[in-house]
């Protein structure tokens, strides 16, 4: 084994590594935990080093011997130079990270943050180099086979032909390595799909089977408790009771209706949707004043803060209807089965809307639709156009809508001239309004007529703003006059980096305040109140509801 004193490291690789470290701490949408930022920075160092080495070796190969410098130097010199460079940019990185924290409203970095950062960076370095070595070993096993085949074809010719052979062999072996890695990732994804399917049948013992006939999964329900699924049991076994609602609102209340049909309850989406309608009829939902059709996330999860808010606001004179279309978390669902959310939510809405349309117009419940995250994507997809949404519902609350949602993009692009992309105004707020904070829905001066549609979108929510086009072009939401004041003033668009940073924010930045990122539980109360009204509640009652919902331990639904 070569001793450290005699080891050599690549200078170009180290320069790239420092550059990638700088890019990893540039301002993004959300602050990350210290260990998470350290992990990203450590991985960025290894990726930069590997790319730098690969680039220089490729250049030397293309030069066909005209470049003799191998770009290596004694390890201690390269290590010392890299450390000095990193220390020099450390203050700038701290300032950038603090600018994110200031915009979101969390404390600036302190001593313990640097400890977590160092530990995370060490893990990132180890992990990055371990992955790199594994890929190199795989590449080295594949390359000789390709080279041998290519040399047979070229008959070991010299000069330019040999360079072409070497380049072709390198490309072919690299492609082969990537194919092997892609196959491994596909197998892993399918295993995750199977594992989450199994998990769907494992219930949290905290949630007991409901006894009320007004809940799916109860002994009198058409939906078997054993088939309702892990997410479904949390919906039907929780929520405020008549007594709780009366204690908070001070008005007479009813026991809310909750209808939920799991993936195991019926084999097809259409059959599940028909079962939802049958459950609505069984529970007497036609006699309620308010009906909420809710689109779920990938696992079938619904935000309890939004559901409970709706029931408190209307003193339990409500029915909530939904179905489960899948069992994998939203990111996996969006990759593996991108159409399932829209197909499932469309089947749900079409069935419920057809049933609702046949009810007497003067006495049927007020129809509102709701969706969060992938649930919002699915609910948006249930409508062919803006007019379709406005004419077939009496209200909509759509939160954290993913950037790839077509109808949402249509609304954004149709905004009034001069209104910012981050928080648009459309037709003076006549039907559709956007909000990122409590009370913003009242901002447009014009009247808000039925049907009322609300989009909840924080200016620093990566689900809303990060899409494929951010990789290669500067997004509108970062343009001057279009951007939200919820993001750092230091954040700028960088080719490839901004999109990558947004994805990392999405994965790591879950522990943020309730008014930031992909959290909309508490804000949903304000939106549902403005869109669907209330049971003639006093201002004091509304404030008590707000106090109750503020205690909920809400979290980002990205893992749901």
N, C-alpha and C positions, 0 to 999 in steps of 0.2 A: 504493500500500500504506500502511495506517495505521501510523504510527510507534508504538513502544512507549509513548511518553509520552502519546499520545492514545487508546491502546487501553483498552477497558473489559472487565472480567470480572464474572461473575455471583457475587454474594455468597452466595446460597442454595446455588448449586452448590458453592462452596468449602467451606461448612459441611458439606454432605453428604460432600464428598471427605475432609475431616478425619475425619469419623465412620467412613467406610469404611476408612480407613487404620488406625484404632484396632481395628476389627473384624478386619482382616487379620492383626493380630499377637496376637490373643487366643489363649490356650493351646489347642492341638489335640492329636492323639494322638502325633505324631512330630515330631522336629526336622527342619528342611529345610536344604538347603545355602544358604549366604548369598545367592548369586545368585538362587536359587529364591524365597526369602522376599522379596527385593527386587523380583523380577519380579511376584510376587503383589501386593505392596504398591503398586507403580506402577500396575498394572492396576486395583486397587481404587480408587485415587484417581480415575482417569479415569471409571470406572463411576459412582462416587459423584457426581462433578461433573455428568456427563450426566443422571443421574436427578434431581438437585437442580434443574437448569435446566428439565428437562421438567415436573417437579412444579409449580414456581412458574408456569411459563407456562400450564399447564393450569388452575391456580387462577385466574389472571388472566382466562383465557378464560371460565371458568364465572361469574366475577364480572360479566361483561358490561360492562366499563368502569368499574366502581365502585372498582377498585384501580388507582391510577395509577403506583405505584412499580414500576420495571422491575427492581429488585434488582441493578442493575449499579453498579460503582464503578471509579475509575481502577485500571488494572492493577497499578501499583506498590503501592497501598494494600492491595488484595486479596492480592497475592503476599506482602507483608510480614506481614500478619496471619495468613495460612495457615502461613507458615514458623514464626512464633512459636508458634502452636498446636501444630504438629507437634513442635517442640523441647520443648515443655512435657510432652507425653505420651511422649517418647522413653524416659525412665527406666522408666516403667511397662511399655512394650513390651519392653524388655530383660529386666526381671524376669520377665515372663510367658514369654518365650522360654527363659530360663535354667531356669525351673521344668520345662519339657518335657525339656530336656537332662539335668537332674538325675535325673528319673524314669527316663529311658532309660539313663543311665550314660555320657554323652559329655561332653567338656569344654564349659565355658561359652563364650559369645561373647568374642572378643578383637579386636585391631586389624584383622587381615586380614579378619575377618568383616564389619566395617563397610565395608571397601573393596568387597568383593563385593556387599554389600547396596546400596551406592550405585550401582554399575554396573548391577545387576539392576533397581533402581528406575528408573534413567534409561531402560533398555530398555523397561520396562513402561509408563512414561509415553509414550514415543514410539509404541510399538505400540498402546496404548489409544487415544490421540488419532487415530492414523492410521486405525484401524478405525472410530472414531466419525465421522471426516470422510467416510469411504467410505460408511457407512450413511446419513449425512445427505445426501450427493449423490444416492444412490439414492432416498432418500425425496423429495428435492426434485424429482426427475424424474417420480416417480409422482404426487405430490400435485396438480400443476396439471391433470393429466388428470382426476383424480377431482373436483377442485373445479369444473372446467368442466362436467362432467356433472351434478353436484349443483345448480349454479346454474341450469342449464337447467330442471331439475325444479322448483326453487323460484321461478323467474321473478324472481330477484334481489330477493326480498322482504326487508324490513328487520326490525329488532327481534329478538325471540326466535327467529323462524324462521331468520333468518340465522345465529344462534349454533348452532342445531341442525345447519344445513348445514355450518358450519365444523367442528363436532365430528365429524360423520359423515365428512366428508372426511378429517379427521386420523386417525380410527380406521381407515377403509378403506385409506388410503395406508400406515399403519403395518402393517396386516395384509398388504398386498401386499408390503411390504418384507421382512417376516418369511417370507413364502412363498418369495420369491426366495432368501433366505438358506438356508432349509430345503432347497430343491431343490439348491442348490449343495453343501450338506453331504451330502446323499444321494448325489449323483454322486461326491463325494470318497470317501465310504465304500465305494461299489461299486468305485471304482478301487483302493482299498486292498485290497479282497478279491481282485481280479484280480492285483494286484502280489504279494501274499503267496502266491497260488497258483503264480505263476511262480517265486518264490523257493524254494518247496518242492523244486524240482528241482535247485537249486544246492547241491552238497555241499561241506562244509568239507574241504579236502585233508588235514587232520590225521587224519581218520578213514578208514582203509582198509577195503576189503571184507574181512569175516571169512573165514577159511579153515576154521574149525571147523564141522562138520556140526551142532553144537548151537546154532548161531546162524541166525536168519532173515537172508536176504540173502546167505548163503554159496553157493558153486557147487552144493551139493546141496539147497539150500532150495527150497521151493515158492514162496517170495516172491522175485521178481526184485530184484536190487540196484538196478537202474535205477528201480524203482517204490516203493522203501521210504520215500523222502522224507527231507528234511533232518533232521527230528527223529529219525527212525528210525535213521539211520546212527550217530547219537551213542549210541543205546542198544545196538545190536548190535555196535558196533565198540569198545566200552570195557568197563570193569569189571575186577575182579580175576581173575587166572588161578589155576589150581591151585597153581602155585608161590608166587604172592603170598599166597594164603590160608594156605598151610601155614607160610610164613615169619612171618606175623603171629600166627596162632592157635596154632601149635605142634602141630596135630593133622593127621591124614591128611585130604586134601580131594579133592573132585571138581570137574570143570570145569562151571561153572554153565550152565544152559539159559536163553536169552533169545529169546522169540518176539515179533515185532513185524510187524504188517501195515499198510502205508501206504494212503493214500486212493487212490493210483493202482493198487494191487494188485488191486482188485476194485471194480466199480461201486456196489454197495449195501453197507449196513452188515451185513446178514445174511450176504452172501457173504464179507465180510471176517472176520466172526466165525467162519464155517465154516472159513475158511482158517487162523485161529488154532488151532482144534481139530485140523485136519489137521497143522499144524506141531508141536503138542504130541505127537501120536501119532508123527510121524516122528522126533522127537528123543528119544523114550522118556521123556517127562515123567511117565508113570504110575508109573515105578519110582523117582521121587524122593520124598524125605521131606516136602518143603515146596513149595507152589504159591502164588504171589502173583499175583493178578489186579489189575492196576494201571490206574486211570483217568488219562488224560492231561489236560494243559491244552489250550487252544484250538489251538495249533500242533502238538500231538502230543508235547510235551516231557514228560520225566519227570526228577525230581530225582536226579542220580547219587549223591548222598550217601545217599539212602534205599535205592536199589537195591543199592548196594555194601554198605551196612550189613547188609541182609538176607542177602546171599551170604556175607559174613564170619561172621555169627552162626551160620549153618548149615553152615559149612565147604564151601560149594559144592553141597551136596545140595539143590539148589533148581531151580525153573523159574519164570520170570517171563513172564506173558502179557499182551499189550495190543494195541490197534489204534488207528489214527489216524482221527478222525472229521472233522477240519477242518484248515485251514492258517493261519487268522487268529489273532492274539493273543487272549488270554482276554477283555479288555474289548470288543473288536470282536465276538468270537463271542457274548458275552452279550447284545449289542445286536442284532446282525443275525440270529443263529440261536440263540435262547435254548434251544430244545428239542433241538438237535443233540447237546449234551454228554450229556444224559440218554438220548436215543435210542441214541447210539453206545455208551455204557457199558453200558446195559441189554442191548443185543444181544450185547456181549462177554460179560458175566457169565452171561446165560442160556445161551449156547452152551457156555461152559466148565463151568458148573455141571451142565448136562445130561450132558456127557461125564464129568465127575468123579463124578457120582452113580451111573453105571453101573459104576464100578470097584469091586473088592472092598473092603468097608468096613474090613477089618482091615489092609489094606496100601496103601490109597490115600494120597496126600500130604495133609498138613494144609493146609486151604484158608484163606488170609488175603486180605483185600481191602485196597487202598490207594488213596488219592487225595489230591492236593494242590491247593488253590485250586479252579479250575473242574473239575479232576479229582475233587475231593472232592464238589463239587456233583453231578457226573454219577454218581458211585458211590452217593451217598445216594439219588439219583433212581432207581436200579436196584431199590430196595426199596420196597414199598408201605406198610410200617409198621415199627414197632420190632420186633415179633415176627418179621416177615419177615427182617429183617437178622440177628437172633439165631439163627433156626432154619436159615438157609441158608448160613451161614458158620461158620468156627471161629475167627475173629478179624478185626478191622478196625482200621486206623490211618488216620484222616481228619484232614488238617491244613489249617489256614487256610480253613475252610469258609465260603463266602460267606453273608452275612446273609439272602439270599432262599431259602435251602435249607429246604424244608418239613420233612423228617425231623429235621434238626438242631434246628429250632425246636420240634418236638414233644418232643425229649429235653430241651431247655433248660426248656421250660414244665412238664415233669413232675418237675422237680428236687425234692429233699426240702425241706420247710419249714425255713427258716433258712439254707440254703446260698446263697451269693452267686451272682448271675446270671453274673458274669464267670468263675467257676470252680465250677460246680455239683457237687453230690453227688446221685446218683440211686440210691435203694434201698440206701443204705449202700455203694455201689460194687460191688454184686454182679456186674453185667455191664458197665456203661458207666462210664467214668471220663474226667475231663478233666485236662489238664495245661498249664502255661505255662512250666515249667522242669524241669530234670533232677531226677528222684527224687520228684516230686509224685505220681506214680501210686501210690506206696506209702502215701500219707497216710491214706485211709479205713481204719478199723480192722477192718472185716469182711473175710471171705475174698473173693477175686476168682475167680469160677467161670467155666468155659467157657460160652458164648463170651465172649471179652474184646473189648470195643470201646473205642477210645481216640480222643478228640477233642483235637487239639493246637490251642490258640488263645491267642495272646498277648493280653494285655489292651489293647495299643495297636495291634492290627492293624486297619486301616480296612476291609479286605475282610470281616472277621468282623462288625464292629459298625455300619458305615455302610450304611443302607438308606433307601428313600424316606420311611418314617415319621419318620425323624430330622429331616426338614425341618420338620414341623409339631408334633411332640410330643416331650417329653423322654423319652429312651430309658431303659429299666430299668437298663442298665449304667452310667448316670451317677447313679443314685439312691444315697443314703447307705446303706452296708451292702451294696450290690450291686456297687460299682465295684472295679476292679483297682488294686493298688498300683503297677502299671506305667504309670499315667497321672498327669499332673500334678494335684496337689491343687487347683490354681487353675483347672482346666478346668471350665467350666459349660456348660449347654445354652443356646444362643441361637437363636431362631427363624430358620431358613434358613441361618444362618452355620455352625453346627456341621456340618451335612451338607456344605456347600460346603468347609469346612476339611478334612473327611475325604477328600473326593475329591481335593483338592490334595495331601494327604499321600500318598495312593495313587499319584499320578503322580510326585511329586518326591522322596519320602522313601525312596529305594532304598538309600542308603549308610548303613545302620544296623547295629548289632551283630547277631551271629547269634542272640541271644536276644530280639530285638525285631521289631516290624513283621510283615511277611509272609514271614519267613525261618524255615524249620523243618527244614532239612537235618540239622543235628547232633542236634536233639531227636528226630528220627524214629528214630535208633538206639536210644534208650532205650525208645521206645514199641514198636518192632518186637521188641525183646528181651523186654519184659514180656508182649506179646501172643502172640508165636509161639515163645518159648523160644530155646534155642541147642543147639549140638552138644556138650553137656557140657563147655563151656569153663571154664577156670579164671578166677578173678578177674583174674589177671595178663593173660591173653589178652584178656579183655573190655576191660581198660584200654588194651591196645595197639590194639585196634580203635578205641576212642574217640579215641586219639591220632591215628590215621591219618585218621579222618573229620573231625577238627577242622582238619586242614590243607586241606580242600577249599575252593575258592574259590566258595562258594555265593552265590546272589543271589536277589533276589525274583523269582518267576515271573510277575509282572504283565505283563511284555513277551512272555511265551511263550504 
